[in-house]
């Protein structure tokens, strides 16, 4: 049974989240202050944390920062202010997701399940992030903070979109994505281009990371469907 820690000072919200998660068979612990939540996260092993931002004693930003120093479990941040989303991004805290209050409890349950299964896939594949912002797979190392890519320690230069595409695939291994899905994921709606853009970028990425493009070690073509990052 997966164990979830909710750090939330509004008890009616915390209770509602707890009820819904327990109905979905999760084991749930609630802490009402930032500091008690951080202490609990350090003394017990959880599978995922739902973290409110405005908290007494220590705010959610600081709690997230401190948990991330030694844990890679999924963290879903919750805030009443839309502006906080920019701040979460800007601070690079390593939160996996965020939700703006008010949200439906069933939406929370859906996101919790999605993050848990994604994390389990990564751990199961031996590709758990080796640190907060680095992904390492068979000689390929992606430094997300510095946005640099290395093959066997040797740096390869990537454009922004090539980097985003490679990182997305590497963080979601074994999942087959269609070109349409990848285009939607990496290019925003205003972008000029179409799914052929994805093909071109995959080709360029392969030239940089694969030894033999006809037998790729990393990005595999699933004919008629799309691409998959091999594990
Ligand atoms: Ca709060």
Boltz pocket constraint, residues with backbone or C-beta under 6 A from the ligand:
constraints:
  - pocket:
      binder: B
      contacts: [[A, 8], [A, 9], [A, 10], [A, 52], [A, 53], [A, 54], [A, 55]]
      max_distance: 6.0
